[in-house]
């Protein structure tokens, strides 16, 4: 190749990176603040980005209930210095920059910290456009998002009664969980725990678990529900990764006759290799994703059509920027969305879920948490739930705000493990996946 090094030709000038471009469009990020509050007793992490336009700010959800203070530290000491002064328009560049800023990436603390900033910037983007965020994302594909609610009880009759109450209120999709006698059962309020204490320094009761008893109880639950509620209600169940893979496969085969809308988290992320076998053994719809923090772990399940619903927790994968790309990928492979939406997603996070629900064509279902009146006062604009659906308002951005003075009245509750998930153990003392 010819050498032009001494030919007198001048190289094209290098353009400044976005953060150094003095001509970059405003507004610019003036401050990033973390708001810690627990109006319902759940540790929420909300990020507020303020701009150099006094009345323009955005809110994002960074809620990682089991490690909230670690997320707050990551935002305040590591991410904030990188984004202050940047144009609030540069969402994609800021996300990409923060994702590699710690070298080791795709962990839940970093992703939640990034999500708080990312969602807040999308909120600002909608406000600048004067549009609800779903319009910024391409416009509505539906009027509202169908939701599912949670019914539970100590026995099938109690579950039936609670599910029937929801159906009478207009809900059409109900997740059903039943207690296993003597076990600390996921998804059942007040399930019986063993009286055996943990070591004294943990100050927690032993939460024992019996996978075999659970695997026998769940088919019996749904047999009862179909006999009493009929075939019309859409019923769901969450295994929550709590049984060995081969037990989950057996349960899926047993439950197929009861026509579940989906079976959630039948396997742990560490057991992804069992999904082809599970798919071969049953046609029951599968929902997965709540425990993933790296979208690359999910892609093989999507590409090979091994799951039917994607269940990620938006803040745990980095926010709206990551979720909208994941939803688009899922659309190409016939996988529908079912974003994680329990009470340990803040109302800001639920608003983000909803705007994506309205804008993506491959929406499936939305998990719902019905926030109490106190929480709605702290977060005015929290999405409404009625007629079995979640409804967005028409305010610009995410359409939600926070009363910081009121939020400060609800500090984090005391907890012996500072919010960590209490350990669950088999009867012989072996630690079990939660």
C-alpha positions in Angstrom: 0.0 0.0 0.0 1.3 3.5 -0.7 2.8 5.4 2.2 1.1 8.8 2.5 2.9 9.7 5.8 5.1 12.3 4.0 2.9 13.1 1.1 1.6 16.3 2.6 -1.9 14.9 3.0 -3.6 15.7 6.3 -5.6 13.2 8.2 -9.2 14.0 8.9 -9.5 15.7 12.3 -10.7 13.4 15.1 -14.2 14.4 16.4 -14.5 14.9 20.1 -16.3 12.2 22.1 -19.9 13.1 23.2 -18.9 14.1 26.7 -16.4 16.7 25.4 -18.5 18.1 22.7 -19.3 21.7 23.7 -21.9 21.9 21.0 -23.8 18.9 22.4 -27.5 19.6 23.0 -28.8 20.5 26.4 -30.1 19.9 28.9 -27.1 18.6 30.8 -27.1 16.4 33.9 -26.6 18.6 37.0 -27.0 16.0 39.8 -27.8 12.4 40.4 -29.5 11.6 43.8 -30.4 8.3 45.4 -33.7 8.2 47.4 -34.1 5.3 49.8 -37.6 4.6 51.1 -39.8 1.8 52.3 -43.4 2.9 52.4 -44.7 -0.7 52.4 -41.7 -2.0 54.4 -39.8 -3.1 51.2 -36.5 -1.5 50.6 -36.8 0.6 47.4 -34.1 2.5 45.6 -35.1 5.4 43.4 -32.8 7.6 41.4 -33.5 11.2 40.6 -31.6 13.0 37.8 -31.7 16.7 37.9 -30.7 18.8 34.9 -29.5 22.4 34.4 -33.1 23.2 33.6 -34.6 23.8 37.1 -38.0 22.1 36.5 -36.7 19.2 34.4 -35.8 15.9 36.2 -36.3 12.2 35.7 -36.9 9.2 38.0 -35.5 5.7 37.7 -35.8 2.4 39.6 -32.6 0.8 41.0 -34.3 -1.4 43.5 -32.2 -4.4 44.5 -34.0 -5.2 47.8 -31.3 -7.6 49.1 -28.4 -5.2 48.4 -29.9 -1.7 48.3 -27.0 0.1 50.1 -24.5 -1.5 47.7 -26.5 -0.1 44.8 -26.7 3.4 46.4 -22.9 3.4 46.9 -22.3 2.4 43.3 -24.5 5.2 42.0 -23.2 7.9 44.3 -19.5 7.1 44.3 -18.9 5.5 40.9 -21.6 6.3 38.3 -22.6 9.8 39.2 -19.1 11.3 38.6 -19.2 9.8 35.0 -22.5 11.3 34.0 -22.7 14.7 35.7 -22.2 17.3 32.9 -23.3 15.0 30.2 -26.2 15.7 27.8 -29.4 14.1 29.0 -30.0 13.1 25.4 -27.1 10.6 25.2 -28.9 7.6 26.7 -27.4 4.9 24.5 -23.8 6.3 24.9 -24.1 6.7 28.6 -25.5 3.1 29.0 -22.6 1.7 27.0 -20.1 3.7 28.9 -21.3 2.7 32.3 -21.7 -1.0 31.3 -17.9 -1.3 30.9 -16.8 1.2 33.5 -16.0 -1.4 36.1 -14.3 -3.7 33.6 -16.1 -6.7 35.2 -19.7 -6.3 34.1 -23.2 -7.7 34.1 -23.5 -8.0 37.9 -26.8 -7.1 39.7 -25.3 -4.2 41.7 -23.9 -2.5 38.6 -27.0 -3.3 36.5 -29.4 -1.9 39.1 -27.2 1.2 39.5 -27.2 1.7 35.7 -31.0 1.1 35.6 -31.7 4.0 37.9 -29.8 6.4 35.7 -31.1 4.8 32.4 -34.8 4.9 33.4 -34.4 8.5 34.7 -33.0 9.6 31.4 -35.8 7.9 29.4 -38.2 9.7 31.8 -36.5 13.0 30.9 -36.6 12.1 27.2 -40.4 11.7 27.3 -40.8 15.0 29.1 -38.6 16.8 26.6 -40.8 15.3 23.8 -44.0 16.2 25.7 -45.1 12.6 25.2 -45.7 9.5 27.4 -42.7 7.2 27.1 -44.7 4.6 25.2 -45.1 7.1 22.4 -41.4 7.8 22.4 -40.8 4.1 22.1 -43.0 3.8 19.0 -46.6 4.2 20.2 -49.1 2.0 21.8 -49.9 -1.5 20.6 -52.7 -1.9 23.1 -54.9 0.2 25.4 -53.8 -1.3 28.7 -51.7 -4.3 29.9 -53.4 -7.4 31.1 -52.0 -8.4 34.5 -51.9 -11.4 36.8 -52.3 -11.3 40.6 -51.2 -13.7 43.3 -53.5 -16.0 45.2 -52.2 -18.3 48.0 -53.4 -20.2 51.0 -52.6 -22.9 53.5 -54.6 -25.5 51.5 -56.3 -25.7 48.1 -59.7 -24.4 49.5 -58.0 -21.2 50.7 -56.3 -20.7 47.4 -59.6 -21.3 45.6 -61.4 -18.7 47.8 -58.7 -16.1 47.2 -58.6 -16.8 43.4 -62.4 -16.6 43.2 -62.3 -13.2 44.9 -59.8 -12.0 42.2 -62.0 -13.4 39.4 -65.0 -11.6 40.8 -63.0 -8.3 40.7 -62.4 -8.7 37.0 -59.0 -10.3 37.0 -58.6 -13.1 34.4 -55.1 -14.4 35.3 -54.2 -15.6 38.7 -50.9 -17.1 40.0 -51.7 -19.8 42.6 -49.4 -21.0 45.3 -50.2 -23.4 48.2 -48.4 -24.0 51.5 -46.6 -27.3 52.2 -47.2 -28.3 55.8 -44.1 -27.8 57.9 -42.2 -26.0 55.2 -41.4 -22.4 54.4 -43.2 -22.3 51.1 -42.4 -19.6 48.5 -45.3 -17.3 47.6 -47.5 -18.1 50.6 -47.9 -15.5 53.3 -47.5 -16.9 56.8 -46.4 -20.4 55.6 -45.4 -22.5 58.5 -41.7 -22.3 59.4 -39.8 -24.7 61.6 -39.1 -23.5 65.2 -35.4 -24.5 64.9 -33.3 -21.4 65.2 -30.4 -20.4 63.0 -27.1 -19.9 64.8 -27.6 -17.1 67.3 -25.6 -14.5 65.4 -28.1 -14.7 62.5 -31.2 -14.2 64.8 -33.5 -15.9 62.3 -35.6 -18.9 62.4 -34.7 -21.9 60.3 -36.8 -21.9 57.1 -37.0 -25.6 56.2 -38.1 -26.9 52.8 -39.3 -30.3 51.5 -39.1 -30.5 47.6 -40.8 -33.9 47.4 -43.8 -32.9 49.5 -44.1 -29.7 47.3 -43.9 -31.7 44.1 -46.9 -33.8 45.3 -48.9 -30.9 46.6 -48.9 -28.7 43.4 -50.7 -31.1 41.0 -53.3 -31.7 43.7 -53.8 -28.0 44.0 -54.5 -27.5 40.3 -56.7 -30.5 40.1 -58.8 -28.9 42.9 -58.8 -25.5 41.2 -59.9 -26.8 37.8 -62.7 -28.8 39.4 -64.0 -25.8 41.4 -63.1 -22.8 39.1 -63.5 -24.5 35.7 -61.5 -24.1 32.6 -62.0 -20.4 31.9 -59.6 -18.8 34.4 -56.0 -18.5 33.3 -53.9 -20.1 36.1 -50.2 -19.7 36.7 -47.6 -21.2 39.1 -44.1 -20.3 40.2 -41.7 -23.1 41.1 -39.1 -20.5 41.9 -36.2 -22.8 41.1 -36.7 -24.7 44.4 -36.6 -28.3 43.2 -34.1 -30.5 41.4 -34.3 -30.3 37.6 -35.6 -33.8 37.1 -38.4 -33.1 39.7 -39.3 -29.9 37.8 -39.6 -31.9 34.6 -41.9 -34.4 36.3 -44.0 -31.6 37.7 -44.3 -30.0 34.3 -45.6 -33.3 32.9 -48.1 -33.7 35.7 -49.4 -30.1 35.4 -49.8 -30.1 31.7 -53.4 -31.6 31.9 -54.5 -28.5 34.0 -53.7 -26.1 31.1 -51.6 -23.5 32.9 -51.0 -20.1 31.3 -47.4 -20.6 32.2 -45.1 -22.4 34.6 -42.5 -20.0 36.0 -38.9 -20.5 36.8 -39.0 -24.3 36.7 -35.2 -24.4 36.6 -32.4 -22.4 38.0 -30.1 -20.4 35.6 -27.3 -22.8 36.5 -29.5 -25.6 35.1 -30.0 -24.1 31.6 -28.8 -27.3 30.1 -31.9 -29.1 31.2 -34.2 -26.9 29.1 -34.0 -29.0 25.9 -35.0 -32.1 27.9 -37.8 -30.2 29.6 -39.1 -29.0 26.3 -39.1 -32.5 24.9 -41.1 -33.8 27.8 -44.0 -31.3 28.0 -45.8 -28.6 26.0 -46.6 -26.6 29.1 -45.8 -22.9 28.5 -42.5 -21.9 30.3 -41.6 -18.5 31.8 -38.1 -17.8 32.7 -35.7 -14.9 33.4 -36.3 -13.4 36.8 -32.8 -14.4 38.1 -30.8 -13.5 35.0 -28.6 -10.4 35.1 -26.7 -11.0 31.8 -28.9 -11.1 28.8 -26.4 -13.3 27.0 -27.4 -16.2 29.4 -30.9 -15.9 28.1 -30.2 -15.8 24.4 -29.8 -19.5 23.9 -33.2 -20.2 25.5 -34.8 -17.6 23.2 -32.9 -18.6 20.0 -33.7 -22.3 20.5 -37.4 -21.6 21.4 -37.0 -23.3 24.8 -39.1 -20.7 26.7 -42.4 -18.9 25.9 -42.2 -15.9 28.2 -39.3 -13.7 29.2 -39.5 -12.7 32.9 -36.6 -10.5 33.6 -36.5 -7.9 36.3 -35.8 -4.7 34.3 -33.5 -3.0 36.8 -31.4 -6.2 37.1 -30.5 -6.2 33.4 -29.7 -2.5 33.3 -33.1 -0.7 32.7 -35.2 0.2 29.7 -32.3 0.4 27.2 -31.5 -3.3 27.7 -35.1 -4.4 28.0 -36.3 -2.9 24.8 -33.6 -4.6 22.8 -34.3 -7.9 24.6 -38.0 -7.6 23.8 -37.2 -7.0 20.1 -35.0 -10.1 20.1 -37.8 -12.1 21.7 -40.3 -11.0 19.1 -38.2 -12.6 16.3 -38.5 -16.0 18.1 -42.1 -15.9 19.2 -41.3 -15.3 22.9 -43.6 -12.9 24.8 -42.8 -10.5 27.6 -43.9 -11.0 31.2 -41.7 -8.5 33.1 -41.0 -9.2 36.8 -43.4 -7.0 38.8 -43.7 -7.9 42.5 -43.7 -5.5 45.5 -39.9 -5.3 45.5 -40.0 -3.4 42.2 -40.7 0.3 43.0 -43.7 2.1 41.5 -41.2 3.8 39.2 -40.1 0.4 38.0 -43.7 -0.7 37.5 -44.3 2.4 35.4 -41.3 1.4 33.2 -42.7 -2.1 32.8 -46.0 -0.7 31.8 -44.7 1.7 29.1 -42.8 -1.2 27.5 -45.9 -3.4 27.8 -47.9 -0.9 25.8 -45.2 -0.3 23.2 -43.9 -3.8 22.3 -46.0 -6.0 19.9 -45.0 -9.3 21.7 -46.4 -8.4 25.1 -47.7 -11.4 27.0 -48.7 -10.6 30.5 -47.6 -8.3 33.3 -47.1 -9.3 37.0 -49.0 -6.9 39.2 -48.5 -5.6 42.7 -51.3 -3.4 44.1 -49.6 -0.7 46.0 -51.3 0.6 49.1 -52.6 4.1 49.6 -49.5 5.3 51.5 -47.2 4.2 48.7 -49.4 5.9 46.1 -49.1 9.1 48.1 -45.3 8.8 48.1 -45.4 8.0 44.4 -48.2 10.1 42.7 -48.9 8.8 39.3 -48.4 5.1 40.2 -50.1 3.1 37.5 -53.7 2.2 38.1 -54.9 -1.4 38.2 -58.6 -2.2 37.5 -60.7 -4.5 35.2 -57.8 -7.0 35.3 -55.4 -4.6 33.6 -52.8 -1.9 34.3 -53.4 1.5 32.9 -51.0 4.3 32.1 -51.8 8.0 32.5 -51.0 10.4 29.6 -48.4 12.5 31.4 -45.0 13.0 29.6 -42.3 10.5 30.4 -43.0 7.7 32.8 -45.9 9.7 34.3 -44.8 9.2 37.9 -43.3 11.4 40.5 -42.1 11.2 44.1 -42.9 13.2 47.2 -39.4 13.3 48.8 -40.6 14.7 52.1 -43.2 12.0 52.5 -40.7 9.3 51.3 -38.3 10.3 54.1 -40.9 9.3 56.7 -40.5 5.7 55.7 -36.9 4.6 56.3 -35.7 1.1 55.8 -36.9 -1.3 58.5 -34.4 -3.0 60.7 -33.3 -6.4 59.6 -30.6 -8.8 61.1 -29.1 -9.4 57.7 -29.6 -5.9 56.4 -32.2 -7.0 53.9 -30.6 -10.2 52.6 -32.8 -13.0 51.5 -33.3 -15.3 54.6 -31.6 -18.7 54.1 -33.8 -21.7 53.2 -32.6 -25.1 54.0 -33.5 -28.7 53.5 -34.4 -30.7 56.6 -30.8 -31.9 57.0 -29.5 -28.3 57.0 -28.4 -28.0 53.4 -28.7 -24.6 51.9 -31.5 -24.5 49.3 -31.9 -22.1 46.4 -34.5 -19.5 47.4 
